[in-house]
Amino acid sequence: MRIIIDGDGCPVKQEAIRLAEKYGLAVKIITSIAHYTDKAYPENVTFQYVDKGSDRADYVIVAQLQPTDILITQDYGLASLALVKCQAIFHQTGLRYTTENIDYLLSNRYLAQQSRKAGHKTKGPSPFTKEDRQKFCQQLTTFFQLIGLPAKKQEDV
Protein backbone atom coordinates (compact mmCIF):
# COMPACT_ATOMS: atom_id res chain seq x y z
CA MET A 1 0.00 0.00 0.00
CA ARG A 2 1.23 3.48 -0.84
CA ILE A 3 -0.09 7.01 -1.05
CA ILE A 4 -0.07 8.61 -4.49
CA ILE A 5 -0.36 12.41 -4.54
CA ASP A 6 -1.49 14.47 -7.49
CA GLY A 7 1.22 17.02 -6.73
CA ASP A 8 0.05 19.92 -8.88
CA GLY A 9 -1.41 22.33 -6.35
CA CYS A 10 -1.91 19.87 -3.48
CA PRO A 11 -1.84 21.79 -0.18
CA VAL A 12 -1.72 18.69 2.06
CA LYS A 13 1.50 17.06 0.86
CA GLN A 14 3.27 17.50 4.19
CA GLU A 15 0.31 16.14 6.16
CA ALA A 16 0.06 13.11 3.88
CA ILE A 17 3.79 12.50 4.19
CA ARG A 18 3.64 12.69 8.01
CA LEU A 19 0.71 10.27 8.08
CA ALA A 20 2.49 7.93 5.69
CA GLU A 21 5.53 7.92 7.98
CA LYS A 22 3.32 7.23 10.99
CA TYR A 23 1.73 4.23 9.23
CA GLY A 24 4.86 3.01 7.45
CA LEU A 25 3.69 3.78 3.90
CA ALA A 26 5.54 4.92 0.81
CA VAL A 27 4.50 8.18 -0.87
CA LYS A 28 4.79 8.92 -4.56
CA ILE A 29 4.19 12.48 -5.71
CA ILE A 30 3.47 12.82 -9.41
CA THR A 31 3.65 16.38 -10.65
CA SER A 32 4.50 18.61 -13.57
CA ILE A 33 8.14 19.52 -14.14
CA ALA A 34 6.95 23.09 -13.59
CA HIS A 35 6.71 22.19 -9.88
CA TYR A 36 10.23 20.76 -9.62
CA THR A 37 11.78 20.97 -6.18
CA ASP A 38 15.14 20.07 -4.71
CA LYS A 39 13.76 20.26 -1.18
CA ALA A 40 14.80 17.32 0.99
CA TYR A 41 12.06 14.78 1.71
CA PRO A 42 11.99 11.67 3.91
CA GLU A 43 13.22 8.38 2.42
CA ASN A 44 9.68 7.05 1.98
CA VAL A 45 8.87 9.85 -0.53
CA THR A 46 9.63 9.71 -4.24
CA PHE A 47 8.81 12.17 -7.01
CA GLN A 48 7.94 11.57 -10.61
CA TYR A 49 7.97 14.61 -12.86
CA VAL A 50 5.98 14.77 -16.08
CA ASP A 51 6.05 17.24 -18.96
CA LYS A 52 3.98 20.38 -18.71
CA GLY A 53 0.54 20.11 -20.22
CA SER A 54 -3.08 19.70 -19.38
CA ASP A 55 -3.82 16.41 -17.61
CA ARG A 56 -0.37 14.87 -18.25
CA ALA A 57 0.15 14.04 -14.58
CA ASP A 58 -3.39 12.64 -14.40
CA TYR A 59 -2.74 10.08 -17.14
CA VAL A 60 0.51 8.97 -15.52
CA ILE A 61 -1.25 8.61 -12.17
CA VAL A 62 -4.07 6.51 -13.59
CA ALA A 63 -1.60 4.26 -15.43
CA GLN A 64 0.39 3.62 -12.24
CA LEU A 65 -2.37 3.12 -9.69
CA GLN A 66 -2.54 -0.26 -7.99
CA PRO A 67 -5.57 -1.74 -6.18
CA THR A 68 -4.10 -1.10 -2.72
CA ASP A 69 -3.09 2.54 -3.41
CA ILE A 70 -4.64 5.62 -1.85
CA LEU A 71 -4.85 8.66 -4.11
CA ILE A 72 -4.98 12.28 -2.97
CA THR A 73 -6.29 14.74 -5.54
CA GLN A 74 -8.54 17.76 -5.84
CA ASP A 75 -9.33 16.84 -9.46
CA TYR A 76 -12.82 15.36 -9.84
CA GLY A 77 -12.04 14.06 -13.33
CA LEU A 78 -8.96 12.20 -12.14
CA ALA A 79 -10.91 10.87 -9.17
CA SER A 80 -13.62 9.52 -11.47
CA LEU A 81 -11.04 7.68 -13.60
CA ALA A 82 -9.24 6.30 -10.55
CA LEU A 83 -12.24 4.99 -8.60
CA VAL A 84 -12.00 1.53 -10.14
CA LYS A 85 -8.20 1.39 -9.96
CA CYS A 86 -7.33 2.01 -6.31
CA GLN A 87 -8.48 1.42 -2.76
CA ALA A 88 -9.51 4.97 -1.82
CA ILE A 89 -9.36 8.54 -3.08
CA PHE A 90 -9.38 11.64 -0.89
CA HIS A 91 -9.79 15.34 -1.61
CA GLN A 92 -7.54 17.78 0.25
CA THR A 93 -10.51 18.72 2.47
CA GLY A 94 -10.95 15.14 3.65
CA LEU A 95 -13.85 14.28 1.34
CA ARG A 96 -13.60 10.68 0.21
CA TYR A 97 -14.57 10.26 -3.43
CA THR A 98 -16.96 7.36 -3.95
CA THR A 99 -19.11 5.90 -6.68
CA GLU A 100 -22.03 7.43 -4.78
CA ASN A 101 -20.79 11.05 -4.88
CA ILE A 102 -18.63 11.36 -8.01
CA ASP A 103 -21.51 11.87 -10.47
CA TYR A 104 -22.89 14.69 -8.33
CA LEU A 105 -19.48 16.36 -8.10
CA LEU A 106 -18.85 16.07 -11.84
CA SER A 107 -22.35 17.34 -12.68
CA ASN A 108 -21.93 20.40 -10.48
CA ARG A 109 -18.55 21.11 -12.05
CA TYR A 110 -20.06 20.82 -15.53
CA LEU A 111 -22.98 23.10 -14.68
CA ALA A 112 -20.62 25.73 -13.26
CA GLN A 113 -18.49 25.57 -16.43
CA GLN A 114 -21.57 26.01 -18.61
CA SER A 115 -22.72 28.93 -16.51
CA ARG A 116 -19.32 30.63 -16.83
CA LYS A 117 -19.35 30.06 -20.61
CA ALA A 118 -22.73 31.79 -20.70
CA GLY A 119 -21.17 34.81 -18.98
CA HIS A 120 -22.46 34.24 -15.47
CA LYS A 121 -20.28 34.51 -12.43
CA THR A 122 -20.03 31.38 -10.33
CA LYS A 123 -18.85 30.91 -6.80
CA GLY A 124 -15.36 29.45 -6.78
CA PRO A 125 -13.98 27.09 -4.18
CA SER A 126 -13.80 28.35 -0.63
CA PRO A 127 -10.33 29.29 0.62
CA PHE A 128 -8.42 26.31 2.02
CA THR A 129 -8.48 26.55 5.82
CA LYS A 130 -6.71 25.13 8.82
CA GLU A 131 -9.94 23.23 9.55
CA ASP A 132 -9.82 21.67 6.06
CA ARG A 133 -6.25 20.55 6.75
CA GLN A 134 -7.28 19.05 10.09
CA LYS A 135 -10.29 17.31 8.57
CA PHE A 136 -8.07 15.80 5.87
CA CYS A 137 -5.74 14.34 8.51
CA GLN A 138 -8.67 13.10 10.58
CA GLN A 139 -10.38 11.43 7.62
CA LEU A 140 -7.22 9.72 6.39
CA THR A 141 -6.39 8.52 9.91
CA THR A 142 -9.94 7.20 10.32
CA PHE A 143 -9.62 5.35 7.02
CA PHE A 144 -6.34 3.73 8.13
CA GLN A 145 -8.00 2.65 11.37
CA LEU A 146 -11.04 1.26 9.50
CA ILE A 147 -8.86 -0.95 7.32
CA GLY A 148 -6.87 -2.06 10.36
CA LEU A 149 -3.56 -0.45 9.43
CA PRO A 150 -1.44 -0.25 12.58
CA ALA A 151 0.53 2.90 13.32
CA LYS A 152 4.30 2.39 13.28
CA LYS A 153 4.91 5.64 15.16
CA GLN A 154 2.71 7.14 17.86
CA GLU A 155 3.33 10.88 17.42
CA ASP A 156 0.43 13.03 16.32
CA VAL A 157 0.14 14.49 12.85
PAGU-735987 format. One record per residue: residue number from 1; chain; x, y, z negated of N, C-alpha, C in turn. Coordinates in pm, whole numbers, plus 50000, padded with zeros to 5 digits. Example, Ala and Ser with C-alpha at 12.3 -4.5 7.8 and 13.67 -1.06 7.14 Angstrom:
2
{r 1; 'A'; {51319; 49431; 49220}; {51230; 49550; 49220}; {51320; 49670; 49220}}
{r 2; 'A'; {51285; 49775; 49292}; {51367; 49894; 49286}; {51290; 50003; 49213}}
END
This chain:
157
{r 1; 'A'; {50084; 49883; 50000}; {50000; 50000; 50000}; {50089; 50124; 50000}}
{r 2; 'A'; {50049; 50222; 50079}; {50123; 50348; 50084}; {50024; 50462; 50107}}
{r 3; 'A'; {50069; 50582; 50080}; {49991; 50701; 50105}; {50046; 50767; 50230}}
{r 4; 'A'; {49958; 50791; 50326}; {49993; 50861; 50449}; {49932; 51001; 50437}}
{r 5; 'A'; {50012; 51103; 50463}; {49964; 51241; 50454}; {49971; 51306; 50590}}
{r 6; 'A'; {49856; 51361; 50632}; {49851; 51447; 50749}; {49914; 51578; 50704}}
{r 7; 'A'; {50042; 51595; 50733}; {50122; 51702; 50673}; {50097; 51842; 50724}}
{r 8; 'A'; {50031; 51858; 50835}; {50005; 51992; 50888}; {49902; 52062; 50799}}
{r 9; 'A'; {49949; 52153; 50717}; {49859; 52233; 50635}; {49802; 52164; 50513}}
{r 10; 'A'; {49861; 52058; 50466}; {49809; 51987; 50348}; {49861; 52053; 50220}}
{r 11; 'A'; {49771; 52110; 50138}; {49816; 52179; 50018}; {49839; 52088; 49896}}
{r 12; 'A'; {49815; 51959; 49910}; {49828; 51869; 49794}; {49940; 51766; 49813}}
{r 13; 'A'; {50039; 51800; 49893}; {50150; 51706; 49914}; {50220; 51672; 49783}}
{r 14; 'A'; {50252; 51774; 49705}; {50327; 51750; 49581}; {50246; 51666; 49482}}
{r 15; 'A'; {50117; 51692; 49474}; {50031; 51614; 49384}; {50025; 51468; 49430}}
{r 16; 'A'; {50010; 51448; 49559}; {50006; 51311; 49612}; {50138; 51239; 49588}}
{r 17; 'A'; {50247; 51310; 49604}; {50379; 51250; 49581}; {50395; 51212; 49434}}
{r 18; 'A'; {50354; 51300; 49342}; {50364; 51269; 49199}; {50277; 51148; 49163}}
{r 19; 'A'; {50157; 51143; 49218}; {50071; 51027; 49192}; {50129; 50899; 49252}}
{r 20; 'A'; {50186; 50910; 49369}; {50249; 50793; 49431}; {50364; 50742; 49345}}
{r 21; 'A'; {50443; 50833; 49291}; {50553; 50792; 49202}; {50497; 50723; 49078}}
{r 22; 'A'; {50392; 50780; 49022}; {50332; 50723; 48901}; {50282; 50581; 48925}}
{r 23; 'A'; {50229; 50555; 49045}; {50173; 50423; 49077}; {50266; 50336; 49162}}
{r 24; 'A'; {50388; 50382; 49184}; {50486; 50301; 49255}; {50458; 50284; 49404}}
{r 25; 'A'; {50404; 50387; 49468}; {50369; 50378; 49610}; {50463; 50460; 49697}}
{r 26; 'A'; {50479; 50416; 49819}; {50554; 50492; 49919}; {50461; 50599; 49977}}
{r 27; 'A'; {50523; 50708; 50022}; {50450; 50818; 50087}; {50515; 50843; 50222}}
{r 28; 'A'; {50431; 50855; 50324}; {50479; 50892; 50456}; {50404; 51018; 50498}}
{r 29; 'A'; {50478; 51123; 50527}; {50419; 51248; 50571}; {50444; 51261; 50720}}
{r 30; 'A'; {50337; 51268; 50796}; {50347; 51282; 50941}; {50302; 51423; 50976}}
{r 31; 'A'; {50390; 51496; 51042}; {50365; 51638; 51065}; {50434; 51686; 51192}}
{r 32; 'A'; {50390; 51800; 51239}; {50450; 51861; 51357}; {50593; 51907; 51327}}
{r 33; 'A'; {50676; 51903; 51427}; {50814; 51952; 51414}; {50815; 52099; 51373}}
{r 34; 'A'; {50706; 52168; 51400}; {50695; 52309; 51359}; {50697; 52324; 51207}}
{r 35; 'A'; {50672; 52216; 51135}; {50671; 52219; 50988}; {50794; 52149; 50930}}
{r 36; 'A'; {50901; 52144; 51007}; {51023; 52076; 50962}; {51072; 52137; 50831}}
{r 37; 'A'; {51120; 52051; 50743}; {51178; 52097; 50618}; {51303; 52015; 50586}}
{r 38; 'A'; {51397; 52080; 50521}; {51514; 52007; 50471}; {51512; 52003; 50317}}
{r 39; 'A'; {51397; 52032; 50262}; {51376; 52026; 50118}; {51397; 51882; 50072}}
{r 40; 'A'; {51456; 51866; 49956}; {51480; 51732; 49901}; {51349; 51675; 49844}}
{r 41; 'A'; {51324; 51549; 49877}; {51206; 51478; 49829}; {51250; 51350; 49760}}
{r 42; 'A'; {51165; 51294; 49675}; {51199; 51167; 49609}; {51222; 51056; 49712}}
{r 43; 'A'; {51287; 50950; 49669}; {51322; 50838; 49758}; {51201; 50768; 49819}}
{r 44; 'A'; {51087; 50775; 49752}; {50968; 50705; 49802}; {50897; 50784; 49913}}
{r 45; 'A'; {50951; 50899; 49953}; {50887; 50985; 50053}; {50968; 50987; 50182}}
{r 46; 'A'; {50900; 50959; 50293}; {50963; 50971; 50424}; {50879; 51067; 50511}}
{r 47; 'A'; {50946; 51126; 50607}; {50881; 51217; 50701}; {50890; 51159; 50841}}
{r 48; 'A'; {50788; 51183; 50918}; {50794; 51157; 51061}; {50745; 51283; 51130}}
{r 49; 'A'; {50831; 51339; 51214}; {50797; 51461; 51286}; {50753; 51425; 51427}}
{r 50; 'A'; {50650; 51496; 51473}; {50598; 51477; 51608}; {50607; 51610; 51682}}
{r 51; 'A'; {50601; 51602; 51815}; {50605; 51724; 51896}; {50487; 51814; 51862}}
{r 52; 'A'; {50507; 51943; 51888}; {50398; 52038; 51871}; {50288; 52004; 51970}}
{r 53; 'A'; {50167; 52034; 51932}; {50054; 52011; 52022}; {49932; 51967; 51946}}
{r 54; 'A'; {49819; 52002; 52000}; {49692; 51970; 51938}; {49675; 51819; 51919}}
{r 55; 'A'; {49650; 51780; 51797}; {49618; 51641; 51761}; {49731; 51540; 51778}}
{r 56; 'A'; {49853; 51584; 51807}; {49963; 51487; 51825}; {49988; 51406; 51698}}
{r 57; 'A'; {49992; 51476; 51584}; {50015; 51404; 51458}; {49899; 51308; 51430}}
{r 58; 'A'; {49778; 51348; 51464}; {49661; 51264; 51440}; {49673; 51129; 51512}}
{r 59; 'A'; {49714; 51132; 51637}; {49726; 51008; 51714}; {49834; 50917; 51658}}
{r 60; 'A'; {49944; 50976; 51613}; {50051; 50897; 51552}; {50002; 50835; 51421}}
{r 61; 'A'; {49929; 50913; 51343}; {49875; 50861; 51217}; {49783; 50743; 51242}}
{r 62; 'A'; {49688; 50758; 51331}; {49593; 50651; 51359}; {49666; 50525; 51407}}
{r 63; 'A'; {49766; 50542; 51490}; {49840; 50426; 51543}; {49917; 50352; 51433}}
{r 64; 'A'; {49956; 50422; 51328}; {50039; 50362; 51224}; {49964; 50313; 51101}}
{r 65; 'A'; {49838; 50350; 51089}; {49763; 50312; 50969}; {49750; 50161; 50955}}
{r 66; 'A'; {49763; 50116; 50832}; {49746; 49974; 50799}; {49626; 49961; 50705}}
{r 67; 'A'; {49566; 49843; 50699}; {49443; 49826; 50618}; {49456; 49864; 50471}}
{r 68; 'A'; {49574; 49857; 50414}; {49590; 49890; 50272}; {49628; 50037; 50249}}
{r 69; 'A'; {49648; 50114; 50354}; {49691; 50254; 50341}; {49581; 50345; 50287}}
{r 70; 'A'; {49624; 50454; 50228}; {49536; 50562; 50185}; {49580; 50685; 50263}}
{r 71; 'A'; {49486; 50749; 50330}; {49515; 50866; 50411}; {49464; 50991; 50341}}
{r 72; 'A'; {49543; 51097; 50347}; {49502; 51228; 50297}; {49502; 51324; 50413}}
{r 73; 'A'; {49384; 51380; 50444}; {49371; 51474; 50554}; {49253; 51566; 50531}}
{r 74; 'A'; {49262; 51685; 50587}; {49146; 51776; 50584}; {49072; 51772; 50718}}
{r 75; 'A'; {49120; 51691; 50810}; {49067; 51684; 50946}; {48956; 51581; 50956}}
{r 76; 'A'; {48832; 51627; 50975}; {48718; 51536; 50984}; {48730; 51441; 51103}}
{r 77; 'A'; {48780; 51490; 51215}; {48796; 51406; 51333}; {48892; 51292; 51307}}
{r 78; 'A'; {49006; 51323; 51249}; {49104; 51220; 51214}; {49042; 51122; 51115}}
{r 79; 'A'; {48972; 51174; 51017}; {48909; 51087; 50917}; {48812; 50989; 50984}}
{r 80; 'A'; {48735; 51039; 51081}; {48638; 50952; 51147}; {48707; 50840; 51225}}
{r 81; 'A'; {48821; 50870; 51286}; {48896; 50768; 51360}; {48962; 50667; 51266}}
{r 82; 'A'; {48999; 50713; 51148}; {49076; 50630; 51055}; {48989; 50543; 50963}}
{r 83; 'A'; {48861; 50572; 50955}; {48776; 50499; 50860}; {48785; 50347; 50874}}
{r 84; 'A'; {48795; 50298; 50995}; {48800; 50153; 51014}; {48942; 50097; 51008}}
{r 85; 'A'; {49040; 50184; 50990}; {49180; 50139; 50996}; {49250; 50133; 50862}}
{r 86; 'A'; {49196; 50198; 50759}; {49267; 50201; 50631}; {49172; 50183; 50514}}
{r 87; 'A'; {49229; 50172; 50396}; {49152; 50142; 50276}; {49066; 50259; 50229}}
{r 88; 'A'; {49122; 50380; 50232}; {49049; 50497; 50182}; {49108; 50623; 50243}}
{r 89; 'A'; {49021; 50725; 50254}; {49064; 50854; 50308}; {49011; 50963; 50216}}
{r 90; 'A'; {49100; 51055; 50178}; {49062; 51164; 50089}; {49092; 51299; 50152}}
{r 91; 'A'; {49002; 51394; 50126}; {49021; 51534; 50161}; {49101; 51598; 50048}}
{r 92; 'A'; {49163; 51709; 50075}; {49246; 51778; 49975}; {49165; 51827; 49854}}
{r 93; 'A'; {49034; 51832; 49865}; {48949; 51872; 49753}; {48903; 51754; 49670}}
{r 94; 'A'; {48944; 51633; 49709}; {48905; 51514; 49635}; {48790; 51438; 49698}}
{r 95; 'A'; {48724; 51498; 49797}; {48615; 51428; 49866}; {48671; 51302; 49931}}
{r 96; 'A'; {48602; 51191; 49910}; {48640; 51068; 49979}; {48553; 51056; 50103}}
{r 97; 'A'; {48617; 51046; 50218}; {48543; 51026; 50343}; {48491; 50884; 50346}}
{r 98; 'A'; {48365; 50868; 50386}; {48304; 50736; 50395}; {48220; 50727; 50522}}
{r 99; 'A'; {48178; 50607; 50554}; {48089; 50590; 50668}; {47955; 50658; 50641}}
{r 100; 'A'; {47922; 50678; 50515}; {47797; 50743; 50478}; {47800; 50895; 50495}}
{r 101; 'A'; {47918; 50958; 50482}; {47921; 51105; 50488}; {47990; 51162; 50613}}
{r 102; 'A'; {48057; 51081; 50690}; {48137; 51136; 50801}; {48049; 51194; 50912}}
{r 103; 'A'; {47937; 51132; 50943}; {47849; 51187; 51047}; {47796; 51325; 51007}}
{r 104; 'A'; {47759; 51340; 50883}; {47711; 51469; 50833}; {47821; 51575; 50845}}
{r 105; 'A'; {47941; 51541; 50804}; {48052; 51636; 50810}; {48083; 51676; 50954}}
{r 106; 'A'; {48087; 51578; 51043}; {48115; 51607; 51184}; {48003; 51688; 51247}}
{r 107; 'A'; {47879; 51658; 51213}; {47765; 51734; 51268}; {47770; 51879; 51224}}
{r 108; 'A'; {47798; 51902; 51097}; {47807; 52040; 51048}; {47921; 52115; 51115}}
{r 109; 'A'; {48033; 52047; 51136}; {48145; 52111; 51205}; {48106; 52148; 51348}}
{r 110; 'A'; {48038; 52057; 51416}; {47994; 52082; 51553}; {47896; 52199; 51558}}
{r 111; 'A'; {47800; 52201; 51469}; {47702; 52310; 51468}; {47769; 52445; 51442}}
{r 112; 'A'; {47865; 52449; 51353}; {47938; 52573; 51326}; {48017; 52617; 51449}}
{r 113; 'A'; {48078; 52523; 51520}; {48151; 52557; 51643}; {48056; 52614; 51748}}
{r 114; 'A'; {47941; 52553; 51763}; {47843; 52601; 51861}; {47793; 52741; 51824}}
{r 115; 'A'; {47773; 52763; 51698}; {47728; 52893; 51651}; {47833; 53001; 51679}}
{r 116; 'A'; {47960; 52967; 51655}; {48068; 53063; 51683}; {48077; 53092; 51833}}
{r 117; 'A'; {48062; 52987; 51915}; {48065; 53006; 52061}; {47953; 53099; 52107}}
{r 118; 'A'; {47841; 53094; 52036}; {47727; 53179; 52070}; {47743; 53321; 52014}}
{r 119; 'A'; {47855; 53347; 51948}; {47883; 53481; 51898}; {47841; 53508; 51756}}
{r 120; 'A'; {47795; 53407; 51687}; {47754; 53424; 51547}; {47873; 53403; 51455}}
{r 121; 'A'; {47870; 53473; 51345}; {47972; 53451; 51243}; {47930; 53333; 51157}}
{r 122; 'A'; {48026; 53251; 51122}; {47997; 53138; 51033}; {48085; 53151; 50910}}
{r 123; 'A'; {48039; 53090; 50805}; {48115; 53091; 50680}; {48229; 52990; 50693}}
{r 124; 'A'; {48349; 53034; 50672}; {48464; 52945; 50678}; {48478; 52866; 50549}}
{r 125; 'A'; {48582; 52786; 50541}; {48602; 52709; 50418}; {48633; 52802; 50301}}
{r 126; 'A'; {48590; 52760; 50184}; {48620; 52835; 50063}; {48770; 52831; 50038}}
{r 127; 'A'; {48824; 52932; 49973}; {48967; 52929; 49938}; {48998; 52806; 49852}}
{r 128; 'A'; {49115; 52748; 49875}; {49158; 52631; 49798}; {49193; 52677; 49657}}
{r 129; 'A'; {49137; 52610; 49557}; {49152; 52655; 49418}; {49230; 52554; 49333}}
{r 130; 'A'; {49264; 52600; 49216}; {49329; 52513; 49118}; {49235; 52397; 49081}}
{r 131; 'A'; {49106; 52426; 49076}; {49006; 52323; 49045}; {49001; 52218; 49156}}
{r 132; 'A'; {49013; 52262; 49282}; {49018; 52167; 49394}; {49138; 52074; 49378}}
{r 133; 'A'; {49251; 52132; 49343}; {49375; 52055; 49325}; {49356; 51952; 49214}}
{r 134; 'A'; {49296; 51996; 49103}; {49272; 51905; 48991}; {49174; 51794; 49028}}
{r 135; 'A'; {49070; 51831; 49101}; {48971; 51731; 49143}; {49035; 51628; 49236}}
{r 136; 'A'; {49123; 51673; 49326}; {49193; 51580; 49413}; {49270; 51477; 49329}}
{r 137; 'A'; {49347; 51525; 49234}; {49426; 51434; 49149}; {49336; 51340; 49071}}
{r 138; 'A'; {49227; 51392; 49019}; {49133; 51310; 48942}; {49070; 51203; 49030}}
{r 139; 'A'; {49027; 51238; 49150}; {48962; 51143; 49238}; {49058; 51033; 49284}}
{r 140; 'A'; {49181; 51071; 49317}; {49278; 50972; 49361}; {49315; 50878; 49245}}
{r 141; 'A'; {49332; 50934; 49127}; {49361; 50852; 49009}; {49245; 50756; 48981}}
{r 142; 'A'; {49124; 50805; 48989}; {49006; 50720; 48968}; {49003; 50607; 49070}}
{r 143; 'A'; {49035; 50639; 49195}; {49038; 50535; 49298}; {49142; 50428; 49263}}
{r 144; 'A'; {49261; 50470; 49224}; {49366; 50373; 49187}; {49318; 50284; 49072}}
{r 145; 'A'; {49250; 50343; 48976}; {49200; 50265; 48863}; {49091; 50168; 48909}}
{r 146; 'A'; {49003; 50212; 49000}; {48896; 50126; 49050}; {48949; 50003; 49123}}
{r 147; 'A'; {49059; 50020; 49195}; {49114; 49905; 49268}; {49212; 49825; 49182}}
{r 148; 'A'; {49229; 49868; 49057}; {49313; 49794; 48964}; {49462; 49813; 48983}}
{r 149; 'A'; {49501; 49927; 49037}; {49644; 49955; 49057}; {49703; 50005; 48926}}
{r 150; 'A'; {49798; 49932; 48869}; {49856; 49975; 48742}; {49957; 50088; 48761}}
{r 151; 'A'; {49956; 50181; 48666}; {50053; 50290; 48668}; {50190; 50236; 48630}}
{r 152; 'A'; {50293; 50278; 48703}; {50430; 50239; 48672}; {50494; 50335; 48573}}
{r 153; 'A'; {50445; 50460; 48576}; {50491; 50564; 48484}; {50369; 50620; 48413}}
{r 154; 'A'; {50385; 50667; 48293}; {50271; 50714; 48214}; {50253; 50865; 48211}}
{r 155; 'A'; {50346; 50942; 48265}; {50333; 51088; 48258}; {50213; 51135; 48341}}
{r 156; 'A'; {50157; 51246; 48298}; {50043; 51303; 48368}; {50084; 51372; 48495}}
{r 157; 'A'; {49991; 51378; 48588}; {50014; 51449; 48715}; {49941; 51580; 48710}}
END
